[in-house]
Amino acid sequence: MTAIASLFQEAARLAAGFRQAAPARHMPTHDYAASLACFEEPLPAAGSDMLDVIRRLSDGAEPGLHATTGPRFFGWVIGGSHPVGVAADFLTSAWGQNAGNHAAAPAAAAVETVAARWLLDLLKLPAESSVGFVTGATVANFTCLAAARGEVLRQVGWDADANGLFGAPEITVLIGDDAHTTVFSALQFLGLGHDRVLRVRTDPVGRIDRAALAGTLDTVSGPVIAILQAGQINTGAFDDFAAIIPLLRAKRAWVHVDGAFGLWAQASAKISHLSRGIEAADSWATDGHKWLQTPYDCGYAIVRNELAHRRAMTIAASYLPLAGEGERDPSHYVPELSRRARGFATWAMLKHLGRDGIAALIDQCCASARLVADLLAREPGIAILNEVALNQLVIRFGADLPSEEGDALTRKTIEKIQADGMIFAGGAKWRGRDVLRLSVTNFQTTSDEAQLAAQSIIAAFKSVSGG
């Protein structure tokens, strides 16, 4: 056996061992300080044996790793890094391709072409749309909004890509009060400002209020970008696209949808009513490392107007080959030239699960979330603050207590849940109050796992409340 074969086999053995242990562990045993101590040393003068390095890396890292791949990890909206996607990612790393253009990595570009077509079909989005394979929804939002910025200014005679924003007509950005923080970051990066927006009132679960939007639109003129949401990060709520988008169209607004996880409702017949009308938008951002279960990092920037997308993103130089008729240059759709070939893991997961498998996975997650909610709601003192239509739960402990006492009991319950280690979930603020937030996004979270999760939450609550 060659040294490379032995090295790769050892890495695979260590990876498999971690994955097999994941269902039984849910909290790191090392915090940041302890993890740093495992690796802290001066830069070595001499090198080390390859196998020793990999084993040392595994020994030092594993105590500080969350079991995000396990079935009872609910801390954030994180998919399970399905083994098929991970195996494809192993190959991606071994192949060492730079997916910057179609000549440097023909296979990577070709797989992106097919995977992009499959994604548009699965998500029921316009077939003419272009797709950029990016790191995640943060950069997907940035990419889509860069296309939006360029196009709304082009319509009033300004070339933002050539001339920047100095002296440009002012762009009005409309956004819901409960939009995700990454959208504000994207606006900041694009020079549009995270505070120079018109925030629109939302309803109790975070949806844009249609009447409030209509009133705001009455005050707006000139270039407009509107940012809607599919899947509010706490409640899972969707803006009413069918009602809102026509209002925005009347203002010639570019409509962008942050659908980091909610866009995947389009793939399920059971919940696609939540996203009704979403296909009428101009751009959409979503993640692969959530419900498609690809490894990190993987996201998709989807733009109806391919020319606007390419104007905003194309990187050109004399030494870079031009794309010919029928060819797809990946660097025309993303804000990076040298990059990982993310299409391989995406293609592998779409091929492995197929349309029916992806729908079943999403439905299982949503059903598991509803089961947890149903079981918790039966317990006196526990309240579910959102309608669990998707995969997100907002949970309040001490619901019958004064607000401050309920906050304190909620925090104590979260601490107990994390100390017990049966599941991992974290706290958040919702409407000014402390809550426990659960996100069910793992392909392994079955009804049995959901029941175990609910039982552990109830046990922790009873322990700290004296119930």
Secondary structure by P-SEA (a helix, b strand, c coil): ccaaaaaaaaaaaaaaaaaaaccccccccccaaaaaaacccccccccccaaaaaaaaaaaccccccccccccccccccccccaaaaaaaaaaaaaccccccccccaaaaaaaaaaaaaaaaaacccccbbbbbcccaaaaaaaaaaaaaaaaaaaacccccccccccccbbbbbbcccccaaaaaaaaaacccccccbbbbbcccccccaaaaaaaaaacccbbbbbbbcccccccccccccccaaaaaaaccbbbbcccccccccccccccccccccccccbbbbbccccccccccbbbbbbccaaaaaaabbbbcccbbbbccccccccccccccccccaaaaaaaaaaaccaaaaaaaaaaaaaaaaaaaaaaaacccccccccccccbbbbbccccccaaaaaaaaaaaaaaaaaaccccccccccccbbbbbbbcccccccaaaaaaaaaaaaaaaaaaacc
